[in-house]
Amino acid sequence: MTAPVAYPAFAPGTKILLGVSGGIAAYKACELTRRLKEFGCQVRVVLTENAERFVSATTFHALSGEAVRTSLWDTHAEAAMGHIELARWADWLLIAPASANTIAKLALGSADDLLSTLALATNAQLVLAPAMNQQMFAHAAVQSNLAQLVQRGAIVLGPGIGAQACGDSGAGRMLEAAEIISELTNHANDANELRALCGKVVVITAGPTYEDLDPVRYLGNRSSGKMGFAIAEVAARAGALVNLIAGPCMLKTPNGVARIDVRDARSMHAQAISAAPNADLFIAAAAVADYRPAVQSLQKIKKSTDESMLALVKNPDIIADVCTLLAARATRPLLVGFAAETETVLENARAKRLRKGLDFIAANHVGPGKGMEAEGNALVLIGTNTEIDLGYADKATLAKRLLAALIPHLTH
């Protein structure tokens, strides 16, 4: 992953270069232009040739109050290298709708029209709001292209799910103007509040691990992965280079996050040991199985007796081994663990931090409405000489509070 530029503040006066590519959702870009202007942004619009088949430059000229560009071959504008001036002017390059064709050209680095040329020439933050048929969006080529752009630092907003103009229903609808502006505001706010994370390498483990008994059964736990994924999303919005090592969980990969899927504790251990030495911040939020079956049956275990004994062996201790690996290094990441407890929460967490050699541990009380399988959580961040009660909140809010509390302890 390449280091993204810190996001500019999304506030009145922000310069938005709005690229509109061809597709029926282009009509939504008219409302988006109007809303951005109401928000106080400066908006200049670039239409692709195909976009002009759906909406006119005259409409956008009236809504934005600015001249609309449609071609690299505008003799008047290009006499003064107008595409370079546009590229330098923008704080954000927002392409909405972003068609499958435009996404493919951006991934390839093509520059065969004004919009794709601007995408290469600008240092502005690239934001894409995809819009296309649901089958097109699901195609492996489109998903690969989007993943490549995200790894380069692009932000992808949506798409939404629902009925489409073609009669299909599914993922592929362009987000509404209000939703796009809300998402942009969230990205900018996170970046401003947590700007010290910009360019930092953050490694996060999240979710459960599954330890297979046989081809159909496993030992697991109730972790949803939502806390770790929330931390990854907030860190990425702040401009961090985030590597998320995820156990089995049905969660969408946050924008700008490089995800590695694993199943069991030993696989997660191998990935963590590999990634930790290059990190600035390592957060072990996964609920890792302490034990695994001593023997994994290659065939389904048949029911035979009223009672059955299961022999277990210890799994490697991921965060303890990471701490040991890095202990002697002059420079090492800030090491943060999680302690999900059902009783004597703080006492158990304090002991775990010392036992494993962590810089900090986030203690959370697992119970109704918080912790595993819940939208909310309650955390206390414990360090050598400090304990910070981060309170009870939804996991996205707690992720921001946790990262803000850790920032002063990062090596700058």
C-alpha positions as CSV (number, residue, x, y, z in Angstrom):
1,M,0.0,0.0,0.0
2,T,1.2,3.5,-0.7
3,A,0.9,6.3,1.8
4,P,-2.2,8.4,1.1
5,V,-2.1,12.2,1.3
6,A,-3.8,13.5,4.5
7,Y,-7.4,14.4,3.7
8,P,-8.2,18.1,3.5
9,A,-10.8,19.4,5.8
10,F,-14.3,18.8,4.3
11,A,-15.7,22.2,5.2
12,P,-17.0,25.4,3.6
13,G,-14.6,26.4,0.9
14,T,-13.4,22.9,0.1
15,K,-12.6,22.5,-3.6
16,I,-14.4,19.6,-5.1
17,L,-13.6,18.4,-8.6
18,L,-16.7,16.4,-9.5
19,G,-16.2,13.8,-12.3
20,V,-19.3,12.4,-13.8
21,S,-19.0,9.2,-15.9
22,G,-21.6,7.6,-18.2
23,G,-24.6,5.9,-16.6
24,I,-28.2,6.6,-15.7
25,A,-27.1,7.5,-12.2
26,A,-25.5,10.6,-13.7
27,Y,-28.7,12.5,-12.9
28,K,-27.9,12.1,-9.2
29,A,-24.7,14.1,-9.8
30,C,-26.9,17.2,-10.4
31,E,-28.4,16.9,-6.9
32,L,-24.9,16.2,-5.5
33,T,-23.6,19.4,-7.1
34,R,-26.4,21.4,-5.6
35,R,-25.9,19.9,-2.1
36,L,-22.2,20.5,-2.2
37,K,-22.7,24.1,-3.1
38,E,-25.2,24.5,-0.3
39,F,-22.6,23.0,2.0
40,G,-20.3,25.9,1.0
41,C,-18.0,23.9,-1.3
42,Q,-16.5,25.2,-4.5
43,V,-17.5,22.7,-7.2
44,R,-16.1,22.3,-10.7
45,V,-17.5,19.6,-13.0
46,V,-15.9,17.3,-15.6
47,L,-18.1,15.2,-17.8
48,T,-17.0,12.2,-19.8
49,E,-18.2,11.9,-23.4
50,N,-20.7,9.2,-22.3
51,A,-21.9,11.2,-19.3
52,E,-23.1,13.9,-21.8
53,R,-25.5,11.4,-23.2
54,F,-27.4,11.5,-19.9
55,V,-26.9,15.0,-18.5
56,S,-25.9,18.3,-20.1
57,A,-23.0,20.6,-19.4
58,T,-25.5,23.5,-19.3
59,T,-27.2,21.9,-16.3
60,F,-24.0,21.6,-14.3
61,H,-22.9,25.1,-15.3
62,A,-26.1,26.5,-13.8
63,L,-25.8,24.4,-10.6
64,S,-22.1,24.9,-10.0
65,G,-21.7,28.5,-11.3
66,E,-18.5,27.3,-12.9
67,A,-17.5,26.4,-16.5
68,V,-17.9,22.7,-17.2
69,R,-15.0,20.8,-18.8
70,T,-15.7,17.9,-21.2
71,S,-12.6,17.3,-23.3
72,L,-8.9,17.4,-23.3
73,W,-9.2,19.1,-26.6
74,D,-10.7,22.3,-25.4
75,T,-8.5,24.8,-27.3
76,H,-9.2,27.8,-25.1
77,A,-8.6,25.9,-21.8
78,E,-5.7,23.9,-22.9
79,A,-3.8,26.9,-24.2
80,A,-3.0,27.5,-20.5
81,M,-2.7,23.8,-19.7
82,G,-6.2,23.8,-18.2
83,H,-6.2,20.1,-17.1
84,I,-3.1,20.7,-15.0
85,E,-4.6,23.8,-13.4
86,L,-7.7,21.8,-12.6
87,A,-5.6,19.0,-11.1
88,R,-3.8,21.4,-8.9
89,W,-6.9,23.3,-7.9
90,A,-8.8,20.3,-6.3
91,D,-8.8,19.2,-2.7
92,W,-11.0,16.2,-3.6
93,L,-11.5,14.4,-6.9
94,L,-15.0,12.9,-6.5
95,I,-16.2,10.7,-9.3
96,A,-19.9,10.1,-9.0
97,P,-21.2,8.0,-10.6
98,A,-18.1,5.9,-11.2
99,S,-18.9,3.5,-14.0
100,A,-17.2,0.1,-14.5
101,N,-15.3,1.5,-17.5
102,T,-14.0,4.5,-15.6
103,I,-13.0,2.3,-12.6
104,A,-11.1,0.0,-15.0
105,K,-9.3,3.0,-16.6
106,L,-8.2,4.4,-13.3
107,A,-6.9,1.0,-12.1
108,L,-4.9,0.6,-15.3
109,G,-3.6,4.2,-15.2
110,S,-5.1,5.0,-18.6
111,A,-5.3,8.7,-19.6
112,D,-7.4,8.7,-22.7
113,D,-9.8,11.5,-21.7
114,L,-9.9,14.5,-19.5
115,L,-11.2,12.7,-16.4
116,S,-8.7,9.9,-16.4
117,T,-5.9,12.3,-17.1
118,L,-6.9,14.4,-14.2
119,A,-6.9,11.4,-11.9
120,L,-3.2,10.8,-12.8
121,A,-2.2,14.5,-12.6
122,T,-3.8,15.4,-9.3
123,N,-2.6,15.1,-5.7
124,A,-6.2,15.4,-4.5
125,Q,-7.9,12.6,-2.5
126,L,-9.7,10.3,-5.0
127,V,-13.2,9.3,-4.0
128,L,-15.4,6.9,-6.0
129,A,-19.1,6.4,-5.9
130,P,-19.7,3.3,-8.1
131,A,-22.9,2.9,-10.0
132,M,-23.7,0.0,-12.3
133,N,-25.8,-3.1,-12.8
134,Q,-25.5,-5.5,-9.8
135,Q,-24.0,-8.3,-11.9
136,M,-21.4,-5.9,-13.3
137,F,-20.5,-4.7,-9.8
138,A,-20.1,-8.3,-8.6
139,H,-17.8,-9.3,-11.5
140,A,-14.4,-10.3,-10.4
141,A,-12.7,-7.8,-12.8
142,V,-14.6,-4.8,-11.2
143,Q,-13.9,-6.0,-7.7
144,S,-10.2,-6.5,-8.5
145,N,-10.0,-3.0,-10.0
146,L,-11.7,-1.4,-6.9
147,A,-9.4,-3.4,-4.6
148,Q,-6.4,-2.1,-6.4
149,L,-7.6,1.5,-6.2
150,V,-8.3,1.2,-2.5
151,Q,-4.8,-0.1,-1.9
152,R,-3.5,3.0,-3.6
153,G,-5.5,5.2,-1.2
154,A,-8.8,5.7,-2.9
155,I,-12.0,6.0,-0.9
156,V,-15.0,4.0,-2.2
157,L,-18.5,5.1,-1.1
158,G,-21.2,2.5,-1.5
159,P,-22.7,1.3,-3.7
160,G,-26.2,1.1,-2.2
161,I,-28.4,-1.9,-2.5
162,G,-31.9,-1.9,-4.0
163,A,-33.9,-1.7,-7.2
164,Q,-32.0,-0.6,-10.3
165,A,-33.1,1.2,-13.5
166,C,-32.5,-2.0,-15.5
167,G,-35.0,-3.9,-13.4
168,D,-32.5,-5.9,-11.4
169,S,-32.1,-5.5,-7.6
170,G,-28.8,-5.7,-5.7
171,A,-25.6,-3.9,-4.9
172,G,-24.9,-1.2,-7.6
173,R,-27.0,1.8,-6.9
174,M,-25.1,5.1,-6.5
175,L,-25.5,6.5,-3.0
176,E,-27.8,9.5,-2.6
177,A,-26.2,13.0,-2.4
178,A,-26.8,13.3,1.3
179,E,-25.2,9.9,2.0
180,I,-22.1,10.9,0.0
181,I,-21.7,14.2,1.8
182,S,-22.2,12.5,5.2
183,E,-19.5,9.9,4.3
184,L,-17.1,12.6,3.1
185,T,-17.6,14.5,6.3
186,N,-16.9,11.4,8.4
187,H,-13.7,10.8,6.5
188,A,-12.5,14.3,6.9
189,N,-13.4,14.5,10.6
190,D,-11.5,11.3,11.4
191,A,-8.5,12.5,9.4
192,N,-8.4,15.8,11.2
193,E,-8.9,14.4,14.7
194,L,-6.4,11.6,14.2
195,R,-4.0,13.2,11.8
196,A,-1.0,11.8,13.6
197,L,-1.9,8.4,12.2
198,C,-1.5,9.5,8.6
199,G,1.2,7.3,7.0
200,K,1.5,5.1,10.1
201,V,1.4,1.3,9.6
202,V,-1.3,-0.2,11.8
203,V,-1.7,-4.0,12.1
204,I,-5.0,-5.2,13.7
205,T,-6.2,-8.7,14.4
206,A,-10.0,-9.1,14.6
207,G,-12.8,-11.6,14.8
208,P,-12.8,-15.2,16.2
209,T,-10.7,-18.2,15.2
210,Y,-12.2,-21.6,14.4
211,E,-10.4,-24.8,15.4
212,D,-11.6,-27.7,13.3
213,L,-12.6,-31.0,14.9
214,D,-13.6,-32.7,11.6
215,P,-14.8,-31.5,8.2
216,V,-18.1,-30.3,9.6
217,R,-17.5,-29.2,13.3
218,Y,-15.2,-26.7,14.9
219,L,-14.4,-25.0,18.3
220,G,-15.1,-21.3,18.1
221,N,-16.4,-18.3,19.9
222,R,-19.1,-15.6,19.6
223,S,-16.8,-12.8,18.4
224,S,-18.3,-10.8,15.5
225,G,-15.1,-8.9,14.7
226,K,-17.0,-5.6,14.8
227,M,-14.6,-3.9,17.3
228,G,-11.5,-4.7,15.3
229,F,-13.1,-3.8,12.0
230,A,-14.2,-0.5,13.5
231,I,-10.7,0.3,14.6
232,A,-9.4,-0.6,11.1
233,E,-12.0,1.7,9.4
234,V,-11.2,4.7,11.6
235,A,-7.5,4.3,11.3
236,A,-7.7,4.0,7.5
237,R,-9.9,7.2,7.3
238,A,-7.2,9.0,9.2
239,G,-4.7,8.0,6.5
240,A,-3.0,5.1,8.2
241,L,-1.8,2.1,6.2
242,V,-4.0,-0.6,7.8
243,N,-3.4,-4.4,7.6
244,L,-6.3,-6.3,9.0
245,I,-5.8,-10.0,9.9
246,A,-9.3,-11.3,10.2
247,G,-10.7,-14.5,11.5
248,P,-14.0,-15.9,10.0
249,C,-16.5,-13.1,10.1
250,M,-19.2,-11.8,7.7
251,L,-18.1,-8.2,7.6
252,K,-17.3,-5.9,4.7
253,T,-13.7,-4.9,4.4
254,P,-13.4,-1.2,5.3
255,N,-12.3,1.2,2.6
256,G,-8.6,1.6,2.4
257,V,-7.8,-1.5,4.4
258,A,-5.7,-4.5,3.3
259,R,-7.4,-7.6,4.6
260,I,-5.9,-11.0,5.2
261,D,-8.4,-13.8,6.0
262,V,-7.4,-16.6,8.3
263,R,-9.3,-19.4,10.0
264,D,-7.4,-20.8,13.0
265,A,-5.1,-19.5,15.6
266,R,-1.9,-20.9,14.1
267,S,-2.7,-19.1,10.8
268,M,-3.4,-15.9,12.6
269,H,-0.2,-16.3,14.6
270,A,1.9,-16.7,11.4
271,Q,0.4,-13.6,9.8
272,A,0.8,-11.5,12.9
273,I,4.4,-12.5,13.4
274,S,5.1,-11.6,9.8
275,A,3.4,-8.2,9.9
276,A,4.2,-6.9,13.4
277,P,7.9,-6.0,12.8
278,N,6.9,-3.4,10.2
279,A,4.1,-1.8,12.2
280,D,4.0,1.4,14.1
281,L,0.9,0.3,16.0
282,F,-0.2,-3.3,16.6
283,I,-3.6,-3.9,18.1
284,A,-4.7,-7.5,19.0
285,A,-8.5,-7.3,19.1
286,A,-9.2,-10.8,17.9
287,A,-10.7,-13.4,20.2
288,V,-8.3,-16.2,19.6
289,A,-9.0,-19.8,20.7
290,D,-6.7,-20.8,23.6
291,Y,-6.9,-24.5,22.7
292,R,-7.4,-26.7,19.6
293,P,-8.2,-30.4,19.2
294,A,-5.2,-32.5,19.7
295,V,-6.3,-34.5,16.6
296,Q,-8.3,-33.3,13.7
297,S,-10.4,-36.1,12.2
298,L,-10.3,-36.3,8.4
299,Q,-13.8,-37.7,8.4
300,K,-17.0,-36.7,10.3
301,I,-16.9,-38.0,13.8
302,K,-19.9,-40.3,14.3
303,K,-22.1,-40.4,17.4
304,S,-21.4,-43.7,19.2
305,T,-21.5,-43.4,23.0
306,D,-23.4,-41.2,25.5
307,E,-20.2,-39.5,26.5
308,S,-17.1,-38.5,24.5
309,M,-13.8,-37.1,25.7
310,L,-12.0,-34.4,23.6
311,A,-8.3,-33.9,24.0
312,L,-7.1,-30.3,23.6
313,V,-3.7,-28.7,23.2
314,K,-2.7,-25.1,23.7
315,N,-2.5,-22.7,20.7
316,P,0.4,-20.3,20.4
317,D,-0.1,-17.1,22.3
318,I,-0.1,-14.5,19.5
319,I,0.3,-11.2,21.3
320,A,2.8,-12.7,23.8
321,D,4.9,-14.0,21.0
322,V,4.7,-10.7,19.2
323,C,5.9,-8.9,22.4
324,T,8.7,-11.4,22.8
325,L,9.8,-11.1,19.2
326,L,10.0,-7.3,19.4
327,A,11.1,-6.8,23.0
328,A,14.8,-6.4,22.3
329,R,14.4,-4.0,19.4
330,A,15.4,-0.3,19.8
331,T,12.3,0.7,17.9
332,R,9.1,-1.3,17.9
333,P,5.4,-0.8,17.5
334,L,3.1,0.3,20.3
335,L,1.6,-3.0,21.4
336,V,-2.0,-3.1,22.4
337,G,-4.1,-6.1,23.5
338,F,-7.7,-6.7,24.4
339,A,-9.1,-8.5,27.5
340,A,-12.7,-9.6,27.2
341,E,-13.7,-10.6,30.7
342,T,-16.9,-11.6,32.5
343,E,-15.8,-10.9,36.1
344,T,-13.1,-8.9,38.0
345,V,-12.5,-7.2,34.6
346,L,-9.9,-4.6,35.6
347,E,-7.9,-7.0,37.8
348,N,-7.7,-9.7,35.1
349,A,-6.8,-7.1,32.4
350,R,-4.0,-5.6,34.5
351,A,-2.5,-9.0,35.1
352,K,-2.8,-10.0,31.5
353,R,-1.0,-6.8,30.3
354,L,2.0,-7.5,32.6
355,R,2.1,-11.2,31.8
356,K,2.2,-10.6,28.1
357,G,4.5,-7.5,28.1
358,L,1.9,-5.1,26.5
359,D,2.2,-1.4,26.4
360,F,-1.6,-1.1,26.8
361,I,-4.6,-3.4,27.2
362,A,-8.2,-2.5,26.5
363,A,-10.4,-4.2,29.1
364,N,-14.0,-4.9,28.2
365,H,-16.7,-6.4,30.2
366,V,-18.6,-9.0,28.2
367,G,-22.3,-9.0,29.0
368,P,-25.7,-8.1,27.7
369,G,-25.5,-5.3,25.1
370,K,-21.7,-5.0,25.1
371,G,-18.8,-7.0,23.9
372,M,-19.4,-10.0,21.7
373,E,-22.3,-10.1,19.4
374,A,-23.3,-6.6,20.4
375,E,-23.3,-3.2,18.6
376,G,-22.0,-1.5,21.7
377,N,-19.0,-1.9,24.0
378,A,-17.4,-0.5,27.1
379,L,-13.6,-0.1,27.3
380,V,-11.0,0.9,29.9
381,L,-7.6,1.5,28.5
382,I,-4.9,0.4,30.9
383,G,-1.2,1.3,30.6
384,T,1.8,1.4,32.9
385,N,0.8,4.5,34.8
386,T,-2.6,5.3,33.4
387,E,-6.1,4.0,33.2
388,I,-8.6,5.7,30.9
389,D,-12.3,4.9,31.0
390,L,-13.4,5.2,27.4
391,G,-17.0,4.7,28.5
392,Y,-19.9,2.8,26.8
393,A,-20.7,3.6,23.2
394,D,-21.1,2.0,19.8
395,K,-18.0,0.4,18.5
396,A,-17.2,3.0,15.9
397,T,-17.2,5.8,18.5
398,L,-15.0,3.6,20.9
399,A,-12.6,3.0,18.0
400,K,-12.1,6.8,17.7
401,R,-11.7,7.2,21.4
402,L,-9.2,4.3,21.6
403,L,-7.0,5.6,18.8
404,A,-7.1,9.1,20.1
405,A,-5.9,7.9,23.5
406,L,-3.0,5.9,21.9
407,I,-1.7,8.6,19.6
408,P,0.3,10.5,22.2
409,H,2.3,7.2,22.9
410,L,3.2,6.6,19.2
411,T,6.8,7.2,18.1
412,H,6.7,10.2,15.8
